[in-house]
């Protein structure tokens, strides 16, 4: 019995588990739950189904096995040539359409993305969402998409039409403090409509530019 699945085909999981349960016993194939290696099953399922984060396996006498599927939670969409759902650890687990707007879209400018592998580092995701959360809470401005160029540069595109350039692998706190000071003291709400970008990567500096 397979439970807990939403993104994963339960029948295919059953097929994979059935194969692992087959053992040669006195020259006859038999399915015996006491001969199965749980770790082997879990690793095989996780490798075959990127949507699966973990499994909980229970054996029921005489010959029943229950599998609780713990699937990866969608966190963002990562795009290069194709787009993939990634979880909070940056693991690409399902291909999606580029037009999908249900999650924040992060566009990679350099690195490739492969299904079933980590496409972006966890700390980079956390730093991006740190900006997204605080910008929304403090200034009612949202991040619509992100361009990730390198470990030292990411561009956040706001729904107001201006951009934030920051270092996605550096501590985001000081970078956001510089942005907050600018938006509170120098760039009025009205002037944000004319703002082109704010650059936050350079020590204590935070240069900004208005559109021509």
C-alpha positions as CSV (number, residue, x, y, z in Angstrom):
1,X,0.0,0.0,0.0
2,X,1.3,3.4,-1.0
3,X,0.2,6.5,0.9
4,X,1.0,10.3,0.9
5,X,1.8,10.7,-2.7
6,X,0.5,13.6,-4.8
7,X,3.2,14.2,-7.5
8,X,4.4,10.6,-7.7
9,X,2.6,7.7,-9.5
10,X,1.8,5.1,-6.8
11,X,1.6,2.2,-9.2
12,X,5.1,2.9,-10.4
13,X,6.3,2.9,-6.8
14,X,4.6,-0.4,-6.3
15,X,6.4,-1.8,-9.3
16,X,9.8,-0.7,-8.1
17,X,9.2,-2.1,-4.6
18,X,7.9,-5.4,-6.1
19,X,11.1,-5.8,-8.0
20,X,13.2,-5.4,-4.8
21,X,11.0,-7.9,-3.0
22,X,11.8,-10.6,-5.5
23,X,14.4,-13.0,-4.2
24,X,15.7,-16.3,-5.4
25,X,14.8,-18.9,-2.7
26,X,15.5,-22.6,-3.4
27,X,15.6,-21.7,-7.1
28,X,12.1,-20.3,-7.0
29,X,11.2,-16.6,-7.1
30,X,9.3,-15.5,-4.0
31,X,8.2,-12.3,-2.4
32,X,9.2,-12.2,1.2
33,X,8.9,-9.0,3.2
34,X,11.5,-10.3,5.7
35,X,14.2,-10.6,3.1
36,X,13.9,-7.0,2.0
37,X,16.5,-4.3,2.7
38,X,14.6,-1.1,3.6
39,X,17.6,1.1,2.9
40,X,17.9,-0.3,-0.6
41,X,14.2,0.3,-1.3
42,X,14.4,3.9,-0.1
43,X,17.5,4.7,-2.2
44,X,16.1,3.0,-5.3
45,X,12.8,4.9,-5.0
46,X,14.5,8.3,-4.4
47,X,16.7,7.7,-7.4
48,X,13.9,6.7,-9.6
49,X,11.5,9.4,-8.5
50,X,13.0,12.9,-7.9
51,X,9.7,14.1,-6.4
52,X,10.3,11.7,-3.4
53,X,12.2,13.2,-0.5
54,X,11.9,10.2,1.9
55,X,10.0,7.0,2.6
56,X,8.6,5.4,5.7
57,X,8.3,1.7,5.3
58,X,6.2,-0.6,7.6
59,X,6.0,-4.4,7.3
60,X,2.6,-6.0,8.2
61,X,2.4,-9.7,8.9
62,X,2.0,-11.9,7.0
63,X,2.9,-10.4,3.7
64,X,1.9,-6.7,3.6
65,X,4.1,-3.7,3.2
66,X,3.0,-0.1,3.7
67,X,4.9,2.8,2.2
68,X,4.4,6.4,3.3
69,X,5.8,8.8,0.7
70,X,7.2,12.1,1.8
71,X,7.4,14.3,-1.3
72,X,9.5,17.4,-1.9
73,X,7.7,20.7,-1.3
74,X,7.8,23.2,-4.2
75,X,9.7,26.3,-3.1
76,X,10.6,28.1,-6.4
77,X,11.0,27.6,-10.1
78,X,14.5,27.4,-11.6
79,X,14.9,28.1,-15.3
80,X,17.6,27.9,-17.9
81,X,16.7,26.2,-21.2
82,X,13.9,24.5,-19.3
83,X,12.1,25.2,-16.0
84,X,12.0,23.0,-12.9
85,X,10.4,23.0,-9.5
86,X,13.0,23.1,-6.7
87,X,12.5,22.5,-3.0
88,X,14.0,24.5,-0.2
89,X,17.3,22.8,-0.6
90,X,17.6,23.8,-4.3
91,X,16.9,20.2,-5.6
92,X,15.2,20.2,-9.1
93,X,12.5,17.5,-8.9
94,X,9.9,18.2,-11.5
95,X,9.8,19.9,-15.0
96,X,7.3,22.7,-15.4
97,X,6.2,25.1,-18.1
98,X,8.0,28.4,-18.4
99,X,4.6,30.2,-18.1
100,X,4.0,28.7,-14.6
101,X,3.6,31.7,-12.3
102,X,2.7,29.9,-9.1
103,X,6.2,30.3,-7.6
104,X,9.0,32.8,-7.7
105,X,11.0,32.3,-10.9
106,X,14.8,32.2,-10.7
107,X,16.6,32.4,-14.1
108,X,20.1,31.0,-14.2
109,X,22.4,32.9,-16.6
110,X,25.3,30.4,-16.4
111,X,24.9,27.0,-14.8
112,X,22.8,24.2,-16.3
113,X,19.9,22.5,-14.5
114,X,19.4,18.7,-14.4
115,X,16.3,16.9,-13.1
116,X,17.1,15.0,-9.9
117,X,20.1,17.2,-9.0
118,X,20.7,20.3,-7.0
119,X,20.3,23.3,-9.3
120,X,21.0,26.1,-6.8
121,X,22.5,26.3,-3.3
122,X,20.2,26.4,-0.3
123,X,21.8,29.5,1.2
124,X,21.3,31.4,-2.1
125,X,17.6,30.5,-2.0
126,X,17.4,31.6,1.6
127,X,19.0,34.9,0.9
128,X,16.8,35.6,-2.1
129,X,13.7,34.9,0.0
130,X,15.0,37.0,2.9
131,X,14.9,40.0,0.5
132,X,11.5,39.0,-0.9
133,X,9.9,38.7,2.6
134,X,11.4,41.8,4.1
135,X,10.8,44.0,1.1
136,X,7.1,42.9,1.0
137,X,6.6,43.4,4.8
138,X,8.4,46.8,5.1
139,X,7.7,48.5,1.8
140,X,4.8,46.6,0.2
141,X,7.0,45.8,-2.8
142,X,7.2,42.2,-4.2
143,X,9.9,40.4,-6.1
144,X,8.5,39.1,-9.4
145,X,11.6,37.2,-10.8
146,X,15.3,36.8,-10.2
147,X,18.3,36.5,-12.5
148,X,21.2,34.6,-10.9
149,X,24.4,35.4,-12.8
150,X,27.1,34.1,-10.4
151,X,27.8,33.4,-6.8
152,X,28.5,37.2,-6.4
153,X,25.6,38.6,-8.4
154,X,21.8,38.2,-8.5
155,X,19.3,40.7,-9.8
156,X,15.9,41.0,-8.1
157,X,13.1,42.4,-10.3
158,X,10.4,44.2,-8.3
159,X,6.8,44.6,-9.3
160,X,7.4,48.4,-9.3
161,X,9.7,48.1,-12.2
162,X,13.1,48.7,-10.5
163,X,15.9,46.2,-9.7
164,X,18.0,45.2,-6.7
165,X,21.5,44.0,-7.4
166,X,23.0,42.1,-4.5
167,X,25.5,39.4,-3.5
168,X,23.4,36.2,-3.1
169,X,26.1,34.3,-1.2
170,X,26.9,37.1,1.3
171,X,25.0,37.8,4.5
172,X,21.8,39.5,3.3
173,X,21.2,41.5,6.5
174,X,23.6,44.3,5.9
175,X,22.7,44.5,2.3
176,X,19.1,44.9,3.2
177,X,19.9,47.5,5.8
178,X,21.5,49.6,3.1
179,X,18.4,49.3,1.0
180,X,16.1,50.2,3.9
181,X,18.1,53.4,4.6
182,X,17.9,54.4,1.0
183,X,14.1,53.8,0.7
184,X,13.4,55.5,4.0
185,X,15.7,58.5,3.7
186,X,16.6,59.2,0.0
187,X,14.2,57.5,-2.4
188,X,10.6,58.5,-1.8
189,X,7.7,56.2,-2.6
190,X,6.9,58.5,-5.5
191,X,10.5,58.5,-6.8
192,X,10.6,54.7,-6.8
193,X,8.5,54.9,-9.9
194,X,11.5,56.4,-11.7
195,X,14.1,54.2,-10.1
196,X,16.2,51.9,-12.3
197,X,18.3,49.9,-9.9
198,X,20.0,49.9,-6.5
199,X,23.4,48.3,-6.2
200,X,24.1,46.6,-2.8
201,X,27.3,44.6,-3.3
202,X,30.0,47.1,-2.4
203,X,30.8,47.3,1.3
204,X,29.1,50.4,2.8
205,X,28.1,51.8,-0.5
206,X,24.7,51.6,-2.1
207,X,24.7,53.5,-5.4
208,X,21.4,53.8,-7.3
209,X,20.3,55.1,-10.6
210,X,17.1,56.6,-12.0
211,X,15.8,55.8,-15.4
212,X,16.7,58.2,-18.2
